[in-house]
């Protein structure tokens, strides 16, 4: 890659924190003096999300044995949906995230 891995890592971090691609481009200009087009950032994200997904599929989480579950209804487009999350109490590793139109 042409760019420092720290810059790419910062880009991914900002993106997953909800910062827009144009604002990330502006951030890189201000803090790293780099002119990186937002479309280039998009290509980085596509490339490295795929790499991370392949790694995560192989990952076997170590859990504490105590799980916390949460369910809630959310309104989407005027219709109620169910959302479930199951997380390990100690590691806070998200083990399940389920979204459904119908209940249980």
N, C-alpha and C positions, 0 to 999 in steps of 0.2 A: 504494500500500500504506500501511497505517496505521503500520507499523513501519519503523524505520531499516534500510536495506539491510545495514548492518554486523551487525545482530542476525540477519537472515535468513542472511547468509553464515556467521556463527558457528554457527548452527543446522545448516546443511548440512555444515560442516566436522566438527562433533561427531558428526553422524549417520554420516557416512562413515568416521569413526574407530571406529565401533562402539558409541557411547554410546546408551543407550535413550532413547526419546522422553520418558519421565517424568523421567529424569535431566537431559535437556536443559532441560526445563521448570523443574526445580529450579535449574539453572545460571543460566538467564535471570533467575530471581527473585533469586538471591544476588548476581550481578554487575551486572545491569542494572536491578534493582528492577522487573521486569516480570512480570505474572501472565499467562502464555500457556499455555492448555490444550494438552495433548499432541496432541489431535485437530487443533488449528490447525497445529501443527508438521507433522503428517502431511500436511495439505493443502499447506503450503508445499513440502515435499519433492516431492510428486507434481507440483506445478506447475513447479518449477524444474528437476527432473530432465528433464522433457519439453523445456524450453527448452534445457538443456545438450545433450541428445541431438541435437536439431535442429542446433545449432551444430557439434557434433563430427562429424556426418555430412558436413559440408562441409569439414572440416579435412583438409589434405594434409600429413602429417608430413614434416619434413626429417630425413633419416637420414644417418648417417656412412658408410654402406656396409658396416659390420661388424655382423653380427647374432649374437646369442647365443641358443641354443635349449636348452630343458630339457624332459625328459619324465620322468614318474614315474607309478607306480601308487599309487592311493589306495583304501582299502577304504571302501565306502559301503553301509550296510545289509547288511553281511556279504558283499558282492560286490566284486571288484576292478574298478576303472575306470582308464582312462588319462587323464592330464592333460598337455597340452603348452602351453608358453609360448614365444614368440619376441619378443625385445626388442632394440632398437638399443643397441649397446655404449656409445656416447657420450651420447646424449640420454636413454637409459633409457625410451624411448617403447615401450609395449607394443603390438606390431603384431599378435599373434595369441594367442588364448587358446582352446584347444580341449579339450573334455571328451567322452570316448566310452566306451561300454560295452566295445567290442572294441579290441584292439590295432591298431596301425598301419593 
